[in-house]
Structures are given as structure tokens and as C-alpha cells.
Amino acid sequence: MYPRLVERRIREALADTRVVMLCGPRQSGKTTLAQRIAGTDIPFFTLDDATTLDAASTDPVGFLRGLDRAVIDEIQRVPGLVLAIKASVDADPRPGRFLLTGSANLMTLPRVADSLAGRMEIIRLLPLAQAELRATRPTFLEQVFAGAAPKSTAPVLGTALMELVLAGGYPEALTRSGWRRRRDWHVNYVEAILQRDVRDIARIEQLKSMPKLVRILAEHSGQLVNYSGFGSPLGMNHVTTKKYVGLLEDLFLIRTLQPWYSNTLKRLLKSPKLHFLDAGLLAALRRLSPERIGHDKTTFGPLLESFVFGELLKLASWAEDRYSFSHFRDKEGNEVDVVLEDGRGRVVGIEVKASATVSRRDFSGLERLAAACGSSFAQGLVLHDHDRTTPFGDRLAAAPISTLWS
């Protein structure tokens, strides 16, 4: 089992919080990690088991009766069980009573969110980070917010970088030998999610259109969200498309990145940006192979941007501080792929380039962001396919992508 750097946060939360929910996409390692934490002392129940599912659905209160502590896997399959958990932890408020895992964001359901308010901590587990694959503990976020330009101790360049981006981070996919076997795993994974998990969290009328919608979204990953444009080829209106995109976000397949804003800049675009949370999954949906990328290097850029975004989310998931994520784009075309803000209001901008060469022009969006932020701007980086860090002026630098896990 790979070390999961979020484990420390889970154990800390169980020591002082009644309910802890570990949520993230299916096959990201939630069940394995929950079983590791439970060990032999805490009962483990999975709602993917038909008998357990029936018992929990039929009589949620009876299912929990007599349980001192428990791990309940895939809680989204019986949302009604959350109300019974609330009653149990209200009657016995000791910390660490329940560790839940979920492959859907139940906190978007008002009844669920309200019932466990103040009683539960939510911790997210995404597919494996490069740091976890290498068993390192990177300090990238701490460095960049302190204004220190990060350096890479183990650069990954060119073809090697392309291969790790295409591989993605799902543990089971990484056991497959070669790109084609991993591609087949990713395609089958998406099909299974759309056929089963969508039904667990919502009733939708056009379920058969979901696979096509996912492929359309994949072709627009890294671009601004346009619900009318996404749904038009499928005969979906703006409202329906927005609802379905929200469902895919709740299932941790995609993430819409909200725009950064400032009162000092009036000409900012206000549309969110679309990202897939796993670059290997995105590559499979876009039918991108090493050979195709070799013939057309422009296809690699959107994959690399989503890869970097995913790595940043993973770094933030186990960090001591809490970070907010957004993107920056103005009406003159200046943009920054990812904007991070910490609890002290400091801002870091990250631009992603697939090339080995960086020029001053690549910093235009970062310079605009720095001017808007003033003294709160900690640093702006262009992460690219290189092996060393190069300064480009005050609080600006080009740095290797591999600094994310060095």
C-alpha cells in the first residue's frame, strides 16, 4: 500500500470529532485507507455489499444500534443513514464514533449537510499524488507562499513527464502494464460510475446521454464553462446541462474552478473553468496516446494543466493551512491557470506550460495578478518541462513541474 499523506489528518480528526467523512472518487484508495485505520478493533461495513445495503436501508436506526464505533464505506448509497448517525452521536458525543467514506459529495444535499453540522469533519482523498508514489513529503506550498522559488531534486522531463501524466493516479490503473491497458481501465471506470453511482445521488431523465456529455466535457477541459455549448449537441438546455455537470462534480470526476476577482480590476471574466481531476482519465476520454501526442504536441497542454491542478489539490488536502483555488482571466486575454490563496490572504499564481522554453510573454497574466494583489501577492510561477528554476523578476520565476513533488 502506498503511504497516503492525508492519513495523519484523519487520525487527528478522529481524536476530537464525532464523525469524520473521507470522500473522493471511487477507486482512489478510500476503502483501503479506512480499513488500515480501523484495523481489527473497529467494525467495518461496506454498503457495496447487498446484505449490508438492505439492512441499512430498511432500518437505519436498528443497523446502528449497539455500535460503539464503526467504519461505514460508501455512505452515499444510503443517505438516510446519516440522520440515524446524527441521533447516535448526539446521544453519545464521544469523538471518533464514525469514520464514513463516500464516493459522492453528500454535503450538497441540504438535509445531510444540516444534520451533521458541527459534528463532522470532511477530508478529501484524491487519486495518488506523485509525492505518494515516490514516498516523499513535499513542501511546495509552504515554499511558494513564503516567497521562496522552489527547486527540483529529481526532475522528470520530456517523454518521462508525458508518461506519468498519461498514467494518472488511480491505484488500480497504475498496476496495469502500459498505456493501452490503463486506457481500457479508465474507460471502463467511467462507464461503471455513470451506470451506478449517478443513480445513487440523483434521478435524471437523460442517463443515456451522460457518456456523451462526459466526452464533450473532456474535449473542453481547461477551458471556460459554457453550459449551452456543452449541451447543445445533445439537445440539452442550459439548466439541464448545468445540473448534470454538477452531478459529475459531486462524483469527483470534474471540478469547476471559480474565477478570481478583485475590486481593483473591473474587466475580469466571471466564468468558471472546467478541469478533470485525473489526467490519465482525461487522456483516455480524449483518446490521446503517446503516439498521438508525439505527432501533435498541442494536445498535451490541456492534460498537463489538469495534471498540475490535480497535484495542487492533493498537496492542499494534507497541508496544515487551508487554501482556496480559483483562476484569473481578464477581457484583454491575460490569464493565470490556477490562483491559490491561503488563510492569511496571501496569493500565489501558477501558470502551466508544456514547453521547455519560457519567455517574458508567459508572465503577462501573473504580472497583472500581482498588480491587482499588491503586497498580498506572494509569488507567481510558470511551471514547465525543465530541470531548473529561473528568476523572471520580482516574485516571478519559471520552475520545473517536478518541484510539485520534490
Summary of the structure (lengths in Angstrom):
residues: 406
radius of gyration: 21.6
end to end distance: 20.8
largest distance: 65.2
contacts: 1351
relative contact order: 0.12
helix: 48%
strand: 17%
